[in-house]
């Protein structure tokens, strides 16, 4: 018989006390700032119908946790928060005038084929701004995300900003084959420049088209102003001008927010989710340069829930942010009150007074301890409410009698 006593399902993780406490402190900080910016928090169920949120989420089908409810209807564990909030905006908030600002903090679930460093359950903190198509809406959510990363204590990070509509229009302009465009888009998402270059050289492309794709790929090495100008050169006409104007206006607004120095215009930025239609962005940080946060504009999603509206937002991966911060183990002053049955009431009164000062207090019947010396080393202070004649134990190190 196979036993699973110490095993966890693929991609699932335990959270130990020190990491949990650090995470709770971080969430409190971020959530307070989100509310200060006018984003009230909402909560959606962990289970959603597959035919609604499951299909709208843009998460690949093989990554969905699928079940059937008691009525036989297929349901999924929510794979993201954007789609459930879109559903909410079209149902419970359908009479709420636009724009709507909403914040969230929740776990999402995605199947993994192998363990690696990919959790199947992870927490996200983020916001959605629904009903505003202006560059100021894009700038607001980006500025908020940057301020949250700074408030977390993350000192080194960069936010790449691109445009999903530009990549789609450019590939439609330069390539005849949609399948080839999807392959190149995948290389961009994976940051596989070598694969991208090898693939375009294997295609039957004109010299001018090949040169344009090479310039496009190398554009991420250019200053922001040069990258913006390249948009019009690579994609002449109204579409190129629209993308240039929108990104220019977003960058101008970010300068007013005082965060433009944290921005790197990257027109090669491709998101994993295919519902993005406009500006997309990703925050990179930590020693390994992981994507800690990302987001963008998804103007077509709400139409799937019969409430067409432009929208933008972002999510922060809390596990990756905590890892990037490399938070040292927090040492909290702790007190243990040892007691015996005869002095339990007196010990409880003392514990209540001590807890009122926000000190961590453990009440422990001394008869329940196997090794008093080892147990006592877990605490900063030991307060003795015991009758030693009754229990016949050795006095703990650094103990004091109350």
ROVOBA-751071 format. One record per residue (C-alpha): z, x, y; residue in one letter. Coordinates in Angstrom, 2 decimals, padded with zeros to 5 digits, always signed. Each point is the difference from the previous one (the first is absolute). Layout:
<node <Z X Y> 'A'>
...
END
This chain:
<node <+000.00 +000.00 +000.00> 'X'>
<node <-000.94 +001.28 +003.44> 'X'>
<node <+002.92 +000.09 +002.42> 'X'>
<node <-000.24 -000.21 +003.80> 'X'>
<node <+003.62 +000.73 +000.87> 'X'>
<node <-000.75 +002.64 +002.63> 'X'>
<node <-003.63 -000.83 +000.75> 'X'>
<node <-001.44 -001.99 +002.91> 'X'>
<node <-003.33 -001.83 +000.18> 'X'>
<node <-002.86 +002.14 +001.29> 'X'>
<node <+000.33 +000.62 +003.73> 'X'>
<node <+003.49 -001.47 +000.34> 'X'>
<node <+002.80 +002.11 +001.45> 'X'>
<node <+003.75 -000.03 +000.42> 'X'>
<node <+001.54 +000.52 +003.43> 'X'>
<node <+003.21 +002.02 -000.05> 'X'>
<node <+002.86 -000.66 +002.44> 'X'>
<node <-000.72 +002.81 +002.50> 'X'>
<node <-003.71 -000.87 +000.24> 'X'>
<node <+000.77 -003.71 +000.27> 'X'>
<node <+002.46 +000.55 +002.84> 'X'>
<node <-002.46 +002.20 +001.89> 'X'>
<node <-002.69 -002.64 -000.47> 'X'>
<node <+002.22 -002.80 +001.25> 'X'>
<node <+000.88 +001.96 +003.13> 'X'>
<node <-003.67 +000.70 +000.63> 'X'>
<node <-001.00 -003.65 -000.48> 'X'>
<node <+002.69 -001.14 +002.42> 'X'>
<node <-001.40 +002.33 +002.66> 'X'>
<node <-003.62 -001.06 -000.51> 'X'>
<node <+000.72 -003.71 -000.28> 'X'>
<node <+001.96 +000.01 +003.26> 'X'>
<node <-002.91 +001.58 +001.88> 'X'>
<node <-002.53 -002.43 -001.52> 'X'>
<node <+002.09 -002.92 +001.25> 'X'>
<node <+000.33 +001.61 +003.41> 'X'>
<node <-003.79 -000.02 +000.26> 'X'>
<node <-000.03 -003.76 -000.58> 'X'>
<node <-000.81 -000.18 -003.72> 'X'>
<node <+002.38 -002.40 -001.80> 'X'>
<node <+000.40 +000.65 -003.72> 'X'>
<node <-001.32 -002.22 -002.76> 'X'>
<node <+000.38 +000.01 -003.76> 'X'>
<node <-002.55 -001.06 -002.59> 'X'>
<node <+000.53 -000.62 -003.73> 'X'>
<node <-000.55 +002.82 -002.47> 'X'>
<node <-002.22 -002.32 -002.09> 'X'>
<node <-003.24 -001.37 +001.46> 'X'>
<node <-002.88 -001.93 -001.52> 'X'>
<node <-002.74 +002.27 -001.28> 'X'>
<node <-002.75 -002.25 +001.35> 'X'>
<node <+001.30 +000.30 +003.56> 'X'>
<node <+001.90 +003.16 +000.89> 'X'>
<node <-001.12 +001.85 -003.13> 'X'>
<node <-003.68 -000.44 +000.84> 'X'>
<node <+000.44 +000.52 +003.74> 'X'>
<node <+002.08 +003.17 -000.22> 'X'>
<node <-002.90 +002.46 -000.54> 'X'>
<node <+002.16 +001.86 -002.53> 'X'>
<node <-002.07 +000.80 -003.07> 'X'>
<node <+000.41 -002.54 -002.79> 'X'>
<node <+001.18 +002.61 -002.52> 'X'>
<node <+002.95 +000.82 +002.28> 'X'>
<node <+001.33 -003.57 +000.14> 'X'>
<node <+003.04 -001.07 -002.01> 'X'>
<node <-001.22 -003.33 -001.39> 'X'>
<node <+001.99 -002.75 -001.73> 'X'>
<node <-000.17 -003.74 -000.59> 'X'>
<node <+002.57 -002.47 +001.26> 'X'>
<node <+001.37 -002.82 -002.15> 'X'>
<node <-002.92 -002.20 +001.03> 'X'>
<node <-002.46 +002.63 -001.17> 'X'>
<node <-001.19 +001.01 +003.47> 'X'>
<node <-000.66 +003.73 +000.48> 'X'>
<node <+002.38 +001.74 +002.39> 'X'>
<node <+000.36 +003.60 +001.19> 'X'>
<node <+002.77 +002.17 +001.34> 'X'>
<node <-000.95 +000.49 +003.64> 'X'>
<node <-002.16 +003.16 +000.21> 'X'>
<node <+000.25 +000.26 +003.79> 'X'>
<node <+001.60 -001.86 +002.90> 'X'>
<node <-003.03 -000.62 +002.21> 'X'>
<node <-001.50 -002.70 -002.21> 'X'>
<node <+003.26 -001.96 -000.49> 'X'>
<node <+000.61 +000.06 +003.76> 'X'>
<node <-003.58 -001.19 +000.58> 'X'>
<node <+000.73 -002.88 -002.38> 'X'>
<node <+003.21 -000.75 +001.90> 'X'>
<node <-001.82 +000.06 +003.36> 'X'>
<node <-002.45 -002.58 -001.33> 'X'>
<node <+002.65 -002.27 -001.54> 'X'>
<node <+003.60 +000.08 +001.20> 'X'>
<node <-001.03 +001.38 +003.38> 'X'>
<node <-003.27 -001.89 +000.40> 'X'>
<node <+001.25 -001.83 +003.11> 'X'>
<node <+001.34 +003.19 +001.58> 'X'>
<node <-002.18 +000.96 +002.98> 'X'>
<node <-001.82 +003.31 -000.21> 'X'>
<node <+000.61 +002.89 +000.28> 'X'>
<node <+002.78 +000.20 -002.60> 'X'>
<node <+002.12 +003.11 -000.52> 'X'>
<node <+001.84 +000.43 -003.30> 'X'>
<node <+002.01 +002.81 -001.59> 'X'>
<node <+000.91 +000.58 -003.63> 'X'>
<node <+001.91 +002.26 -002.37> 'X'>
<node <-000.74 -000.61 -003.67> 'X'>
<node <-000.96 +001.49 -003.34> 'X'>
<node <-003.58 -000.18 -001.26> 'X'>
<node <-001.24 +000.56 -003.55> 'X'>
<node <-003.10 +001.73 -001.33> 'X'>
<node <-000.69 +001.08 -003.58> 'X'>
<node <-000.48 +003.69 -000.67> 'X'>
<node <-002.01 +001.48 -002.86> 'X'>
<node <+002.09 +003.16 -000.05> 'X'>
<node <+003.32 +001.07 +001.48> 'X'>
<node <-000.80 +002.99 +002.22> 'X'>
<node <+001.49 -000.65 +003.42> 'X'>
<node <-001.15 -003.59 +000.18> 'X'>
<node <+002.75 -002.62 -000.10> 'X'>
<node <-000.95 -003.48 -001.16> 'X'>
<node <+002.64 -001.50 +002.31> 'X'>
<node <+000.58 +001.25 +003.53> 'X'>
<node <+001.42 -001.33 +003.25> 'X'>
<node <-002.02 -000.54 +003.14> 'X'>
<node <+001.13 -000.61 +003.56> 'X'>
<node <-002.62 -001.25 +002.41> 'X'>
<node <-001.38 -002.57 +002.40> 'X'>
<node <-002.96 -002.33 +000.35> 'X'>
<node <-001.47 -001.11 +003.34> 'X'>
<node <-002.14 -003.09 -000.61> 'X'>
<node <-002.36 -001.61 +002.50> 'X'>
<node <-000.77 +002.81 +002.46> 'X'>
<node <-003.35 +001.81 -000.22> 'X'>
<node <+000.45 +002.25 +003.05> 'X'>
<node <+000.33 +003.79 -000.08> 'X'>
<node <+003.51 -000.47 +001.38> 'X'>
<node <+001.05 -001.67 -003.27> 'X'>
<node <-001.22 +003.01 -002.00> 'X'>
<node <+001.74 +002.36 +002.42> 'X'>
<node <+003.26 -001.98 -000.16> 'X'>
<node <+000.37 +000.15 -003.77> 'X'>
<node <-000.98 +003.68 -000.06> 'X'>
<node <+002.45 +000.86 +002.77> 'X'>
<node <+002.76 -001.91 -001.80> 'X'>
<node <-000.73 +001.82 -003.25> 'X'>
<node <+000.16 +003.37 +001.78> 'X'>
<node <+003.27 -000.90 +001.71> 'X'>
<node <+001.46 -001.04 -003.36> 'X'>
<node <-000.98 +003.31 -001.57> 'X'>
<node <+001.63 +001.83 +002.90> 'X'>
<node <+003.13 -002.17 -000.18> 'X'>
<node <+000.29 +000.84 -003.70> 'X'>
<node <+000.45 +003.66 +000.89> 'X'>
<node <-003.42 +001.12 -001.26> 'X'>
<node <-000.87 +002.95 +002.22> 'X'>
<node <-003.46 +000.94 -001.20> 'X'>
<node <-002.65 -002.61 -000.62> 'X'>
<node <-003.49 -000.96 +001.14> 'X'>
<node <-001.75 -003.34 +000.13> 'X'>
<node <-003.69 -000.06 -000.86> 'X'>
<node <-001.98 -002.85 +001.56> 'X'>
<node <-003.40 -001.15 -001.18> 'X'>
<node <-002.12 -003.14 -000.17> 'X'>
<node <-000.95 -001.74 -003.25> 'X'>
<node <-002.83 -001.90 +001.71> 'X'>
<node <-001.53 +003.25 +001.20> 'X'>
<node <-000.16 +001.52 -003.49> 'X'>
<node <-001.58 -003.16 -001.41> 'X'>
<node <-002.57 -000.20 +002.81> 'X'>
<node <-000.80 +003.72 -000.21> 'X'>
<node <-000.61 -000.09 -003.75> 'X'>
<node <-002.11 -003.14 +000.37> 'X'>
<node <-001.99 +001.81 +002.69> 'X'>
<node <-000.53 +003.21 -001.98> 'X'>
<node <-000.04 -001.12 -003.65> 'X'>
<node <-002.07 -002.59 -001.83> 'X'>
<node <+002.26 -000.24 -003.05> 'X'>
<node <+003.33 -001.84 +000.27> 'X'>
<node <+001.21 +001.63 -003.22> 'X'>
<node <-000.50 +003.47 +001.47> 'X'>
<node <+001.87 -001.10 +003.11> 'X'>
<node <+002.96 -001.08 -002.16> 'X'>
<node <+000.00 +003.37 -001.77> 'X'>
<node <+000.07 +001.85 +003.33> 'X'>
<node <+002.74 -002.29 +001.28> 'X'>
<node <+002.08 +000.87 -003.05> 'X'>
<node <-000.46 +003.71 +000.67> 'X'>
<node <+001.21 -000.58 +003.56> 'X'>
<node <+003.09 -001.86 -001.20> 'X'>
<node <+000.81 +002.81 -002.42> 'X'>
<node <-000.59 +002.65 +002.71> 'X'>
<node <-002.49 +001.60 -002.39> 'X'>
<node <-002.32 +001.76 +002.45> 'X'>
<node <-001.56 +002.14 -002.74> 'X'>
<node <-000.89 -003.06 -002.05> 'X'>
<node <-001.40 -001.76 +003.09> 'X'>
<node <-002.23 +002.96 +000.89> 'X'>
<node <-001.21 +000.52 -003.55> 'X'>
<node <-000.85 -003.68 -000.37> 'X'>
<node <-002.04 -000.32 +003.19> 'X'>
<node <-001.98 +003.13 -000.93> 'X'>
<node <-000.90 -001.58 -003.34> 'X'>
<node <-001.43 -003.07 +001.72> 'X'>
<node <-003.57 -000.28 +001.23> 'X'>
<node <+000.86 +000.04 +003.69> 'X'>
<node <-001.99 +001.11 +003.00> 'X'>
<node <+001.06 +003.15 +001.81> 'X'>
<node <+001.17 -002.05 +003.00> 'X'>
<node <+002.08 -002.35 -002.16> 'X'>
<node <+001.57 +002.90 -001.85> 'X'>
<node <+000.82 +001.68 +003.32> 'X'>
<node <+001.60 -003.21 +001.33> 'X'>
<node <+002.22 -000.32 -003.08> 'X'>
<node <+001.00 +003.68 +000.30> 'X'>
<node <+000.91 -000.50 +003.68> 'X'>
<node <+001.94 -003.13 -000.94> 'X'>
<node <+002.04 +001.86 -002.63> 'X'>
<node <+000.72 +002.95 +002.30> 'X'>
<node <+001.00 -002.22 +002.91> 'X'>
<node <+003.68 +000.04 -000.99> 'X'>
<node <+000.16 +003.59 +001.19> 'X'>
<node <-001.02 -000.95 +003.53> 'X'>
<node <+002.20 -000.96 +002.99> 'X'>
<node <+000.49 -003.72 +000.54> 'X'>
<node <-002.38 -000.27 +002.96> 'X'>
<node <-002.80 +001.78 -001.89> 'X'>
<node <+000.54 -002.22 -003.03> 'X'>
<node <-000.26 -003.12 +002.14> 'X'>
<node <-003.30 +001.20 +001.48> 'X'>
<node <-001.34 +000.74 -003.48> 'X'>
<node <+000.41 -003.68 -000.90> 'X'>
<node <-002.79 -000.96 +002.41> 'X'>
<node <-002.20 +002.87 -001.17> 'X'>
<node <+000.34 -000.83 -003.70> 'X'>
<node <-000.27 -003.76 +000.44> 'X'>
<node <-002.26 -000.83 +002.95> 'X'>
<node <-000.19 -003.56 +001.27> 'X'>
<node <+002.49 -002.78 +000.59> 'X'>
<node <+002.19 +000.66 -003.03> 'X'>
<node <+000.61 +003.62 +000.91> 'X'>
<node <+000.76 -000.97 +003.60> 'X'>
<node <+002.44 -002.71 -001.12> 'X'>
<node <+001.94 +002.39 -002.25> 'X'>
<node <+000.02 +002.67 +002.74> 'X'>
<node <+001.28 -002.45 +002.60> 'X'>
<node <+002.69 -001.43 -002.27> 'X'>
<node <+001.36 +003.36 -001.14> 'X'>
<node <-000.15 +001.33 +003.58> 'X'>
<node <+002.03 -002.96 +001.23> 'X'>
<node <+002.52 +000.41 -002.85> 'X'>
<node <+000.43 +003.69 +000.85> 'X'>
<node <+000.48 -000.82 +003.69> 'X'>
<node <+002.71 -002.50 -000.87> 'X'>
<node <+001.71 +002.52 -002.29> 'X'>
<node <+000.09 +002.45 +002.91> 'X'>
<node <+001.91 -002.62 +001.99> 'X'>
<node <+002.42 -000.36 -002.91> 'X'>
<node <+000.49 +003.76 +000.15> 'X'>
<node <-001.06 +000.65 -003.60> 'X'>
<node <-003.62 +001.15 +000.40> 'X'>
<node <+000.97 +003.58 -000.95> 'X'>
<node <+000.94 -001.29 -003.47> 'X'>
<node <-003.51 -001.42 -000.53> 'X'>
<node <-002.97 +001.66 -001.68> 'X'>
<node <-003.26 -001.98 +000.13> 'X'>
<node <-001.53 +000.26 -003.50> 'X'>
<node <-003.11 -002.11 -000.49> 'X'>
<node <-000.12 +001.05 -003.68> 'X'>
<node <+003.30 -001.77 -000.71> 'X'>
<node <-000.51 -002.49 -002.82> 'X'>
<node <+002.75 -002.31 -001.23> 'X'>
<node <+000.67 -000.97 -003.60> 'X'>
<node <-000.02 -003.72 +000.84> 'X'>
<node <-003.37 -001.58 +000.64> 'X'>
<node <+001.14 -002.80 +002.32> 'X'>
<node <+000.16 +002.30 +003.03> 'X'>
<node <-002.69 -000.83 +002.55> 'X'>
<node <+000.79 +002.08 +003.09> 'X'>
<node <+002.45 +002.67 +001.12> 'X'>
<node <+001.85 +001.65 -002.89> 'X'>
<node <+002.74 +002.60 +000.19> 'X'>
<node <+002.27 +002.09 -002.22> 'X'>
<node <+003.12 +002.03 +000.70> 'X'>
<node <+000.32 +003.34 -001.81> 'X'>
<node <+003.22 +002.03 -000.17> 'X'>
<node <+002.34 +002.08 -002.08> 'X'>
<node <-000.63 +003.33 -001.66> 'X'>
<node <-002.67 -001.42 -002.32> 'X'>
<node <-001.80 -002.01 +002.69> 'X'>
<node <+000.24 -003.31 -001.87> 'X'>
<node <-001.11 -003.27 +001.54> 'X'>
<node <+003.32 -001.44 +001.15> 'X'>
<node <-001.34 -003.01 +001.84> 'X'>
<node <-003.32 -001.71 +000.52> 'X'>
<node <-001.56 -003.12 +001.39> 'X'>
<node <-002.90 -001.46 +001.88> 'X'>
<node <-001.93 -003.05 +001.11> 'X'>
<node <-000.89 -002.66 -002.56> 'X'>
<node <-001.76 -002.76 +001.92> 'X'>
<node <-001.44 -001.76 -003.05> 'X'>
<node <+003.09 -000.43 -002.18> 'X'>
<node <+001.51 -003.14 +001.54> 'X'>
<node <-003.26 -001.92 -000.42> 'X'>
<node <+000.70 +000.14 -003.77> 'X'>
<node <+003.04 -002.18 +000.75> 'X'>
<node <-001.97 -002.40 +002.25> 'X'>
<node <+001.45 +001.31 +003.26> 'X'>
<node <-002.57 +002.47 +001.38> 'X'>
<node <+001.65 +002.42 +002.41> 'X'>
<node <-000.19 +003.68 +000.88> 'X'>
<node <+002.95 +002.09 -001.16> 'X'>
<node <+001.35 +003.52 -000.17> 'X'>
<node <+003.12 +001.66 -001.39> 'X'>
<node <+001.49 +002.87 -001.94> 'X'>
<node <+002.39 +000.85 -002.82> 'X'>
<node <+002.31 +003.01 -000.42> 'X'>
<node <+000.66 +001.30 -003.52> 'X'>
<node <+003.78 +000.38 +000.06> 'X'>
<node <+000.16 +002.25 -003.06> 'X'>
<node <-002.49 +002.46 +001.49> 'X'>
<node <+001.67 -000.08 +003.39> 'X'>
<node <+003.40 +000.73 -001.53> 'X'>
<node <-001.50 +002.86 -002.01> 'X'>
<node <-001.73 +001.43 +003.08> 'X'>
<node <+003.25 -000.10 +001.94> 'X'>
<node <+001.74 +002.03 -002.70> 'X'>
<node <+003.23 -001.77 +000.93> 'X'>
<node <+003.03 +002.10 -000.94> 'X'>
<node <+002.64 -001.62 -002.13> 'X'>
<node <+002.22 -001.94 +002.36> 'X'>
<node <+003.68 +000.74 -000.43> 'X'>
<node <+002.07 -003.04 +000.79> 'X'>
<node <+003.75 +000.30 +000.41> 'X'>
<node <+001.54 -001.79 -002.96> 'X'>
<node <+003.51 -000.91 -001.03> 'X'>
<node <+001.34 -000.92 -003.42> 'X'>
<node <+003.19 -002.02 -000.28> 'X'>
<node <+001.68 +000.54 -003.34> 'X'>
<node <+002.35 -002.79 -001.00> 'X'>
<node <+002.07 -001.38 -002.81> 'X'>
<node <+000.63 -003.64 -000.78> 'X'>
<node <+003.39 +000.05 +001.71> 'X'>
<node <-001.50 +001.22 +003.29> 'X'>
<node <-003.35 -001.79 -000.08> 'X'>
<node <+000.84 -002.46 +002.78> 'X'>
<node <+001.20 +002.77 +002.30> 'X'>
<node <-003.09 +002.09 -000.79> 'X'>
<node <-002.34 -002.94 +000.75> 'X'>
<node <+001.56 -000.51 +003.42> 'X'>
<node <-000.50 +003.67 +000.77> 'X'>
<node <-003.64 -000.19 -001.18> 'X'>
<node <-000.74 -002.93 +002.30> 'X'>
<node <+001.37 +001.86 +003.01> 'X'>
<node <-001.97 +003.12 -000.88> 'X'>
<node <-003.28 -001.83 -000.62> 'X'>
<node <+000.30 -001.55 +003.45> 'X'>
<node <-000.69 +003.48 +001.39> 'X'>
<node <-003.35 +000.09 -001.87> 'X'>
<node <+001.27 +002.58 -002.46> 'X'>
<node <-001.24 -000.20 -003.58> 'X'>
<node <+002.99 -000.92 -002.14> 'X'>
<node <+000.22 -000.17 -003.78> 'X'>
<node <+002.89 -001.82 -001.69> 'X'>
<node <+000.70 +001.51 -003.41> 'X'>
<node <+002.70 -000.85 -002.53> 'X'>
<node <+001.16 +003.40 -001.17> 'X'>
<node <+000.19 -001.13 -003.61> 'X'>
<node <-003.79 -000.44 -000.01> 'X'>
<node <-000.72 +003.69 +000.68> 'X'>
<node <-000.76 +002.36 -002.88> 'X'>
<node <+000.35 +003.28 +001.92> 'X'>
<node <+001.83 -000.31 +003.29> 'X'>
<node <-000.78 +003.50 +001.29> 'X'>
<node <-003.77 -000.39 -000.47> 'X'>
<node <-000.02 -003.54 +001.38> 'X'>
<node <+001.94 +001.00 +003.12> 'X'>
<node <-002.61 +002.61 +000.98> 'X'>
<node <-002.46 -002.80 +000.81> 'X'>
<node <+002.03 -000.99 +003.08> 'X'>
<node <+001.07 +001.54 +003.28> 'X'>
<node <+003.42 -001.65 -000.04> 'X'>
<node <+002.28 -001.27 -002.75> 'X'>
<node <+002.75 -002.45 +000.91> 'X'>
<node <+002.70 -000.40 -002.59> 'X'>
<node <+001.47 -003.47 -000.68> 'X'>
<node <+001.10 +000.77 -003.52> 'X'>
<node <+003.19 -000.05 -001.97> 'X'>
<node <-000.18 +003.32 -001.84> 'X'>
<node <+002.82 -000.88 -002.34> 'X'>
<node <-001.95 -003.04 -001.10> 'X'>
<node <-003.36 +001.73 -000.52> 'X'>
<node <+001.04 +003.58 -000.87> 'X'>
<node <-003.04 +001.73 +001.49> 'X'>
<node <-000.60 +003.24 +001.80> 'X'>
<node <-000.24 -000.15 +003.79> 'X'>
<node <-003.59 +000.32 +001.31> 'X'>
<node <-001.03 +002.94 +002.12> 'X'>
<node <+000.41 -000.47 +003.78> 'X'>
<node <+001.83 -003.28 -000.50> 'X'>
<node <+002.34 -001.59 +002.47> 'X'>
<node <+002.61 -002.65 -000.60> 'X'>
<node <-000.32 -003.03 +002.26> 'X'>
END
